[in-house]
Amino acid sequence: KNHRINMESYTVLPSNKLNPLQEALVNSGGPIAVSVDASNWFMYSQGIYTDGAGDFTVNHAVTLMGYKAPEFSSGWWLIKNSWGSYWGESGHIRIEFKPNEEQHCGWDYNTHEGLACDGDPDKAWVCGTCGMLYDSVIPRGLHLVK
């Protein structure tokens, strides 16, 4: 049987800031909606995905479920994707959580391909692996509608 979840409101987290995202996930228990550059995710099947240095095209909304913070090396972010359970690790991807997430930045010169609305700027400074620190939202007042 199909059900849906309604949301009463949401809180937008500060752009390109690591601590508010981590704190929100821990304090709210998640999930948190984040926008990412998923341009090269199609062939992902398992393991920890990493992106290179350079610019981003933030073009996909996903659900942040959890993370393993970096200790002596990189950690990972656990993301639930919408591409089905046969993709990735049962519908999830682990992307690298770099020790310097707030400094791993680049320009999104194609904001209207994903994160921008009409009237928004054509480019944005985006940080985090796959640009995931740029645009994140905590849903508030979630409830199941039968």
C-alpha positions, 0 to 999 in steps of 0.5 A, a space after each residue: 500500500 502506498 503512503 506518503 510523508 508530509 512535512 510541516 516546514 524545513 530549515 536551510 543550513 548555512 552554505 559550505 559549513 561542515 559543523 552545522 550539517 554534522 550537528 543537524 544530522 546528529 541532533 535531528 536524527 536525520 535524514 537531511 536533504 542535500 544537493 550534490 554533483 552526481 554527474 559521475 555517479 552512474 557507474 558507482 557500485 561499491 566502496 568509497 566514492 571520491 571526486 577530484 579537485 576542480 569545479 562542480 555541477 550540483 545537479 541532484 538531490 539526495 538524502 544524507 543518512 549518516 557519516 563516519 568522521 575522518 580520523 587518521 584518513 578520510 571518512 565517508 558520508 552515507 547517502 541514500 539515492 533515488 535510483 533504486 536498490 540495485 544501484 550502488 550499495 543497495 541504493 546508497 553511496 558512501 562518498 569521501 568525507 575529506 579532513 578538509 571538507 570546507 576547503 574542498 571547493 570549486 565553482 558551479 558555473 551551471 547552477 541552472 542545471 540543478 540548484 538554482 531557480 529563475 533569478 538566481 545567480 548563474 554561478 555559485 561557490 560550492 564546497 565539500 565532496 561532490 559539493 554536498 556542503 552547499 545546499 542542505 535542508 532539515 525537514 521539520 514536522 514529518 508525519 505519515 499520511 495513510 
